[in-house]
């Protein structure tokens, strides 16, 4: 049978996957603790996706600081403008 769509994926090593998961867990836990003490929510959905990218694929172009920070600033700006308009 002919394979219609296929993609190459590099092998994932268990140790690196566990370190990436622990890093994401620690980062999101710190945001939760900061939210509790600041009495303001710091956790939002894009942070989870960013942590997965940052900790599991740090060399990926989407994981570079300018892209991550720029993406969050753009999303925040759009959210604030939307909140002001509606």
Secondary structure, 3 states (H helix, E strand, C coil): CCCCCCCCCCCCCHHHHHHHHHHHHHHHHHHHHHHHHHCCCCCCHHHHHHHHHHHHCCCCHHHCHHHHHHHHHHHHHHHHHHHHHC
